[in-house]
Amino acid sequence: MNAHPHRLFGRKRLRLAVIAMTPALALTLFALPSATPAYAYSCGGGYLCTWQNSFEGGTQWNFHVTSGQPGTYWWYVGNTPNDQISSIHNSTVSKGWFNKDCLAGSQYTWVGSGASANNLANNLWPNGTSMNDSISAWAISTNYPAHGSRTAGGC
């Protein structure tokens, strides 16, 4: 006679419960969302992505090189995002350049490939003024950009 009938039954029950739960656990593990930041989902490769609010919040504006706006030149951000940008993510393989003015002048900075500036209120232009809500021009280039065609929206 078995001296531990309840223990063996308990083990069998536990083993059966684990076997029965394994598919559910596997599905649960695959269904969990990753910890990837929100901007990664909305900022495709080859784009400079900007947002109206810090930490990639609010309205999003994306910039990329086209035949009408080639790389290595400064371009106006447009009327809506002008002086409204508060966070940046660079999904290009080059530097993403930003300038306080259009015509681009000496108040510029760049964000490296794959990098972000999540809160421009924490950053200053070379003249000591806040970068937050003060960007007017953008460029994608490995070197300091040239001035773009004024008739095509260049700076």
C-alpha positions in Angstrom: 0.0 0.0 0.0 1.3 3.5 -0.8 2.1 5.5 2.3 1.6 8.8 0.6 -1.5 8.6 -1.6 -2.4 12.2 -1.3 1.1 13.5 -2.1 1.3 11.5 -5.4 -2.2 12.6 -6.3 -1.2 16.2 -5.5 1.8 15.9 -7.7 -0.3 14.4 -10.5 -2.8 17.2 -10.1 -0.1 19.8 -10.1 1.5 18.2 -13.2 -1.8 18.1 -15.0 -2.5 21.7 -14.1 0.9 22.8 -15.4 0.4 20.9 -18.6 -3.1 22.3 -19.1 -1.8 25.9 -18.4 1.3 25.7 -20.6 -0.5 26.7 -23.9 -2.2 29.6 -22.1 1.1 30.8 -20.6 2.7 30.6 -24.1 0.0 32.7 -25.6 0.2 35.2 -22.8 3.9 35.6 -23.2 3.6 36.3 -26.9 0.7 38.7 -26.4 2.5 41.0 -24.0 3.5 44.3 -25.5 7.2 45.3 -25.6 8.7 48.2 -23.8 9.5 50.1 -27.0 8.8 53.8 -26.7 5.8 55.2 -28.5 7.9 57.2 -30.9 9.4 54.1 -32.4 6.1 53.0 -33.7 5.3 56.3 -35.4 8.7 57.4 -36.7 9.6 55.3 -39.7 13.2 54.8 -41.0 14.6 57.7 -42.9 12.6 60.4 -41.1 13.3 63.2 -38.7 10.3 63.1 -36.4 9.2 66.0 -34.2 6.4 66.5 -31.7 4.6 69.5 -30.4 5.0 68.3 -26.8 7.8 66.9 -24.8 8.3 63.1 -24.6 6.9 62.6 -28.1 3.4 63.9 -27.2 0.8 65.9 -29.1 0.9 66.5 -32.9 3.7 64.8 -34.8 5.5 66.3 -37.8 7.9 64.2 -39.9 10.6 65.4 -42.3 12.5 63.4 -44.9 14.6 63.9 -48.0 12.8 64.1 -51.3 13.7 65.1 -54.8 12.1 68.5 -54.0 13.9 68.8 -50.7 17.3 67.0 -51.1 19.6 66.2 -48.3 22.5 68.5 -47.2 20.3 71.6 -47.4 18.3 73.6 -44.8 14.5 73.6 -45.2 11.7 75.5 -43.6 9.7 73.3 -41.1 6.4 74.8 -42.3 3.9 77.2 -40.8 2.2 74.8 -38.4 5.3 73.3 -36.7 7.3 76.6 -36.8 8.2 77.5 -33.3 6.1 74.6 -31.9 8.6 71.6 -31.7 9.3 70.3 -28.2 10.8 66.8 -28.8 12.7 65.1 -31.6 13.7 61.6 -32.8 16.1 60.9 -35.7 15.4 57.7 -37.6 17.8 58.6 -40.4 21.3 57.3 -41.0 22.7 60.9 -40.9 22.6 63.7 -38.5 19.3 65.5 -38.2 20.0 69.3 -38.1 17.8 72.0 -36.6 18.0 75.7 -36.7 16.3 78.5 -34.8 15.9 80.6 -37.9 15.0 80.3 -41.6 17.3 81.7 -43.1 19.5 79.3 -41.2 22.1 81.1 -39.1 24.5 80.4 -36.2 21.8 79.0 -33.9 21.8 75.4 -34.9 22.2 71.9 -33.4 22.1 68.3 -34.6 20.7 65.0 -33.3 22.6 61.9 -34.1 21.2 58.9 -36.0 18.9 56.9 -33.8 19.0 59.5 -31.0 16.2 61.6 -29.4 15.8 64.9 -27.6 12.8 64.2 -25.5 12.4 67.6 -23.9 13.8 70.6 -25.7 13.0 72.8 -22.6 16.2 71.2 -21.2 18.3 72.4 -24.2 19.8 75.8 -25.2 20.8 77.3 -28.5 24.4 78.7 -28.6 23.1 82.1 -27.7 21.7 80.7 -24.4 18.0 80.9 -25.4 15.7 77.8 -25.0 15.3 75.5 -27.9 11.8 74.6 -26.9 9.2 75.9 -29.3 11.8 77.7 -31.4 12.8 75.5 -34.4 12.2 77.0 -37.8 14.5 74.9 -40.1 15.6 71.3 -40.5 18.2 69.3 -42.6 19.4 65.7 -43.0 23.2 65.7 -43.6 26.4 64.2 -42.3 28.0 67.7 -42.6 26.8 71.2 -41.9 23.9 71.8 -44.4 24.0 74.4 -47.2 21.2 76.9 -47.8 18.3 75.5 -49.8 16.5 77.1 -52.7 14.3 79.9 -51.2 11.7 79.3 -54.0 11.4 75.7 -52.9 11.1 76.4 -49.2 14.8 76.3 -48.5 16.4 78.4 -45.8 
